[in-house]
Amino acid sequence: MKKRLILFLIMFIILGTGIGFANQDPQEAVELDPRVKALRTGDFYPGDVKFLSDGNLAICKDGLSYRGTTIEKLNWAGDPIATTPPEWSEGWYWDDFVYGFVVEDADGNLFTSVGLRVWKFTPDFSKTTPVMDLQPDWNDVKSKDRVMINLIREDAEGSDTKFAALTYPEGKEPINPDTQSFYQMSEWEDDQILSLLGIQSGKVISADFGDRSDEVYLLVSESTEIGDSWYVCPVTMAFAGTSDGDGSLELKIDQTKEKIELGEMPDSQTIMTMEFDGDNFHIAATNMHGGGSTIIRYGRNGEKKDTIQLPRYVLKYDAKGKKSVVAINSLNGSEINGFYKIEWESESVGSPRSLIHERSIGGKTLATFRDGGYGLLRSEEPETGLTDYLAPLKTEEQDVRLRIPLCDVMAKVEENARNLEILYGEERIVIPMSALTVQNLLAQMPCETDATIEIHLERGEDGFVIVTAELFVVEQVDDMTKVVHRAPIVLP
């Protein structure tokens, strides 16, 4: 209950003097970003919101003038599909709209925390059952296959956090009916994760699944002398134990993926969650003391793609594909309260993006062509029809690795390709495309997954550039293990 007391004090400060949500001063009119549309607004406090496996949404809302919670299933247009039974009622606590959660299991059942209980709803809402008398300290629960994860916050601003995860057996639900506890739930303390990642001082802020249920992206800040640096760190999970609920969680750094460096976070705002939509990372942040929120969308390589400013407090958020849904709460019953949907627009043609994304850390640069980017810059010799493909690099670092998918190289070789020309500072490095047609090396590899050519440029103190190249593939050994295989490419 310590967590609830801390949050109560925070809410008391936000709302000013008085008891409860007594501050009912009128709010100024707010003009929303044109990409943001109302999904469901009204006389309630919005709680958690989730995209469901059937493409619909689940929302949790609490009444303003009464302590009662409603769970609804909506379609993208906001039309109701199902709602909690009329006879179902459960009182809520001050922080339910912050710490309460809604999550879907592998069979489509919904679980929600209200007050001091966890309830289960069947997919059609025809049956409601209390499954735990005391809710866990979970507030941002996410589910994939038969795994659930959450980052436990001791207070709303995340001064102390723990990463929690659980897995449950086939044919079972997340909560064991015999023990009234989660199957194989384990926790990792903040400092344990930072130690794993090699970070001396920092904070684990949020977490979401990657492309598989054993992949997790951790949003982590690292404290340095010049301020905080922000990273998305990929890790893998493995559970050990038995079906009686006893077990342990093992986290490992995903060696097949590099950590992703992000830009600066919004000033004076608390990060509430990070969501991975399958292609992009979404950061939802809010000012806990003055209102106003920001949603930032980053690409897989860490490039900042888009930002949306929102009024009031954004405490819950979810994203899937090009759509997002957000709960906006004024904390005082304003007409702005409710759930809003976001349909992200494509990047403006007036803001061209570099064909090569460069990320520099510790004096080294990793350069990768954006999807579809390789081959767009080229020069053709009119007499012969032969084509040279260009790779302009902006980095000034002395150590650069340029990665090109092998399939892109092979496609260009079939189109009268002659040379790859890398523009690196004042250097123009020319590599015959024939040297990059390495099917013979690929045939010696144990697989062809993610076959990539990596060209390594090292500039010495004398200014001379040494150029080497490798072919690498990524072998999926089992459900939890990937191995990178490399072979040198002989360049002329």
N, C-alpha and C positions, 0 to 999 in steps of 0.2 A: 504493500500500500504506500510505500515511500514515494514511488513514482507518481501516484495519483495526487499526493499532497504537494509535491513540487509543481506539478502542472496546474493544480488549483491556484497556487500562489501566482504563477505566471499569468493565468487567465484573469485573476483579480487585478493585477497591475495593468493589463491591457484594457480592461473594461472600466477602470477607475473605481471610485468608491461605490458602495452599495452592495447588495447581495444579489447573486445570480446575474442574469442578463438584463439588468434593469436599465442600462444605458440605451435609450430608444431615440436618441437625437436623430433628426433626419439626415440622410446621406446625400451628398451631391450627386448629380446625374453623372453616369459613367459611360463613355463611348468605348465599346469593345473593339478589338482588332477585327477587321472584316472576315478573318478566317475563323473566328469564334462565334458559334451560334448557341442559343439557349436550347438545352435538351429537356430539362425539367426544373422549373423554379417555383417558389412558393413559400408558404408560411412554415418553414422547417429548417433545421440545421442539417446540411449535407454531410454524410459520413463517407464510408469507403465506396469505391466504384471499381468494377472489374469487367474486362472483356471475357465472355464465356466461349466455350469450345464450339457452340452452335452459332456463333457470330453475333449474338445478342449481348446485352449488358445487364449487370446486376448492380443495383444501387441500394445504399442503406441510408435512411434519413430518420431524424429525431424531431419530435414536435417541439414547437416553441413554448406553447402555453401548457403543455402536459408532458409528463415523462413517459414517453412510449416510442417504440421503434418500429419502423416498417421496412421490410425488404421487398423490392420490386424487381421484376425482370422486364426490360424494355427492348424494343428494337432501335435501330439507329435513328429513326424518325422521332423517337420519344414515345411511341404508342405502347401502352401497357400490355404485356403478354401474360404475366402472372404476378400475384402479390401475396403477402402473408395472409393466412386465414383470419377472418374477423375475430375469432375467439382467442387468437394468439396475441399476447401482450406481455411485454417485459420492460420493466423500468430501466432507465439508463442513468449513467453517471456523468459527471462534468466532462470527463475527457473521452467519452465514447466516440465522439466524432473525430478525435485525434488518434486514439489508440485502438478503437474498435476496428475489426477487419471483416471482410467477406472474401471467401476463397472457394474455388471449385475443385473437387477431387477428380480422379481419373474416370469415375463413373457418372459424372455430372451432378453429384450431390453438392449442395452449398453448405458451408459452415460459416457461422458468424458469431462474433463475441458481442454480447450485450450485458451491461452491468457486470455481474460476477459469474456469468455462465457462458458456455459455448453451446449453440443450437445447431441442429442439422435440419436442412430442408431437402426434400426429394426434388428432382429436377422439375416436376410439374407443380411444386409447392402444395401438393395434396396432403403431405404429412410433415409435421413439425415435431422434433424430438430433442429434449435437452440431453446432451451427451457428456458434458463436464460441468461440475458445480463451480469450479473456480477457473476463470479464463487464464490462459498463459499470458506472459508479458510480451505478446506479439502485437504489432501494429501495422506491419507492411508485408503481409504474407503473400507469397507468390508460389504458383504450382505449375509443374510440368511433368507429365507422365505420372509416376507414382512417387514423386519427390516434392516436398515443400521446403521453402527457405524463408528466412526472415532475419532482419537486423533488429535486435532488441535495443531500444533506447531507454536509458534510465530517466531522461527528461526530454522535453520536446525539442531542445536544441542539440541533443545528441552528445552531451558532455561525456557520457560513458556508454559504450556499446558492446554487444556481443553478437556474433554470427551464429544463428541456429539453423539446423536442418533436420529433416526427418524423412524416412522412407517407410513404405508400408507394403505388406505382401500382396501378391496377386489374389484377387477375390476378397480382400479386406478393405476396410475404410481406414482413414488416417488415425482415428482414435480407437484404441482397443476397448471393446465394451466390457471386458472382464476387469481390467485394471483402471479404467477411466483415465488413461494416459495415452500420449502419442506413442506410436510404434517407433522404436529406434531413433528417438530424438537426441541430438547431441549439440553441444555448444562449443564455440571457440572464442576465447577472450580476445579483446582488441589487441593486446600486446603480443599474443601468440601469432596472430595474423601478420602484424607488422614485422615481427622477427622472421617469419617465413619469407616475407617479401624483401627483407634486407633493409627495412626502414627503421631508423633509430627513434625518430620522433614524428608522430603524425596521428592520424585518426582514420578509422574505417567508417565511411559515411553511409553507404548503401550497397545493395547487391541485387543482381537479377540473373536469370538463367541465360546461357548462351544458346547455341543451336541445338544442344542436346541437354538432357536432364542431368548429366554428370558434369556439365560445364557451367561455371559461374563467373560472372564479371563482378569484381569488387571495385567500387568507387572509393579511392583512398587519397587523403591529403598527406603531404610530407612537409614538415616544418623545416625551413632553412633560415639562414641569417637574413636573407632578403625577402622573406615572406613564404607563403604556402605554395607548393606545386601540387597539381592535381593529376591523378592518373586513373585509368581504368585498367585493372590488373586481372588477366585471365587465370583462373585456377581450375583444377579438376577435383571432384569429390569421389570418395569411395566409402561405403559403409561396411562395417564388420560387426557381426553379432547374430543373434537368433531372433525368431519371430515373437518371442515373449516380451519384446520391447527393450531388452538390454543390448547395448551395442556402442560403437564408437564411430566417430567421423574422422576421416583422414582427408586433409587438404594438401594438394601439391601444386607447385607452379606449373602451368601448361607450357612446356618447352617448345611447342609448335607455334606459339603465338607470343608476340612481344607486347609488353605493356604499352598502353596508349596514353600519350601525354595530351592533356586538355589545356585550354587557355584559362584565363582568370575567371573566377566565379563572381557573381554579383555582390557588390559591397553591402555589408550590413544585412545580409539575408541568410537564413538558415536553410540548408538543403534538406528537403523532406524526403525525396526519393530519387533514384535513378532507374529508368525503365529502358529496356532494350527491345525495340520493335521488330527485330529481325534483320534490320539494316542499319539503324541509327540508334544512338544513345540519347535519351531525353533526360535532362536535369531539371527538376522542379524545385524552386527555391522561393521562400517567402520571408518577409520581414515580420518577425514575431512581435515586434514592439511598435511598429508604425503602419503596418498594412502594406499592400503592394507586393506583387509576386512576379517571377520571371520563369519562363520555360525556354531552355536552350536545347537545340538539337545539334548533335555532333555526328559525323560520319564514323565508319568503322576505324578509320585511320586517325581520328581525333580532330579532323578539320571542322571548324564551326560552320554550320550550314544555315541556321535560322534562329531567330529569337522572337518570342511573343511576350509582351507585357500584359499583366492581368491585374485587376483591382483586388483589394482586400487580401484575405489569407487563402492560399492554396495549400491544403493539408493532405489531400488525396489526389492521385493522378494515375492514369494507366494509358498505355500506348500499344497499338498493334498495326503494323503496316504503315500506311499513310494517314491513319486516324488516331486521334487521342481523345480522351475524355477527362475532365477536371472538375473537382468539387471546389466551388468558391464560397467562402464563409466570411461574413462580415462580423460575426460574433455578437450582433445586436439586433437581428431580425430584419435587416434591410431587404428591400425587394431584389437586391443583387444575389441573395442567397440561392444556391442551387447547383445543378450539374450542367456543364457546358461541353459541347463537342467541338473539336478542332479538326479541320481538314487542311492538312499542310499543302501549300501550293508548291509547284515546281520552281526551281531557281529561276530568277529573272534572266532573260537573254541579255540584258544590259550589264550583267555582272559575270563575265566569263571566268571560268575556273581553270586553273593550271592543269595541263594534261598529266603532269607528274606530281604526285604528292610527296613532299619531303618532310621527314621528321628527324630532327637532330637532338641527340642526347649525349652528353659527355664527350663532345668533340667528334662524334661519329654521326653520319647521316644515312638513313634508310630511305631510298627513293623507290616508289612504286607507281606504275601507270594506273590511272583511274580506269574503271571498267569501260572498255571500248575506246580508250585513249590511244593505245599503241597503233601507230600507222597513220594517224591523222595528220601529223607533220611530216611532209615528204617532199622530195624534189625529183622530178623525172627528166631524164635525158631524152630530148625529142628524137634524136637520130636513131637511138637503139631501143628506146622504150624502157630502159632499165631504171629502177627506182631506188633512191637512197632514203632511208627512214631516219628521222632526227629525234634525238633525245636531249633536249636542253635542260641543264641542271642549274639551279640558282644558288645552291649551297656554296659556302666558302670553306667548309670543313675540309680537313686533310684526309679523311677516311670516309669513303662513300661506297655504299652497296646499292646497285640498281637492279631491281627484280623485274623480269618479264615472263609471263606465262609461256611455256613452250608451245602451247597450241596457237598462240598469237603469232609467234615466230614462224611456225610451219605454214600458217595460212598466208603470210606475206611472201614466203619463199615461193609459193605457187603462183604469185602474181608478179613475176619478173623482178623480184627483189635483188638488189646488188649488195649494198652496204648498210650497216647501222652506224650512224655518226653521232657520237656523244659529245655535246658541247659542255665543257667543264672548265670554267674560268676562261683563260685565254687558249686553252687546249681544244683541239678538234680531233677526237680519237675515232679512228675509222676501223671497224671490225667487219670483215666480209660475212654476209649472211650465211654463206656456205659453211663457215666455221661453227655456226650456231645450230645447224641441222644435225642434231645428235641422237638420232633414232637408235644408233648402235649402242650408245650409253644407256638410253632408256630401256633397251631390251635386256640389259644386265641388271636392272633394278628389280627388287621384289614386287613392285607395283608401279602404277603410273599416276597415282593420286596426287593432285596438286603439283604436277611436274612444272618446275620453274627454273629459268636460267637466272643466275645471280652473277652480275659483273662487278668485280671489286676494284675500286680505284684508290690507290694510296699515293699521296703526294709527299715526297721526301723533303728534307731541309733544303736540298739543292733545287727544288721546284720540279724535279723530274717525276712523272707519274708512272707508277707500275700498274699494269692492267692484268688481272687474272680473272678466270671465270669458272663457275661450277654449275652442275645440274643437280638439283635436289628434288626428292619426292617425299611424301609423308605417308608412312604405312600405319594403318589402323590395326594394331596387333590384337587387341581385344576391346571390350566395351570401354575400358578405362585407360588404355595405353596407346600412345602414338609414338612412332620412332621416325626420325628424319634421317634419310640416307643421302649421302653426297658423293659426287664423282667429279674430278677435275676435267675441265674442257681445255683442250690444247688450242691456243690461239696462235696465228701466224706472226 
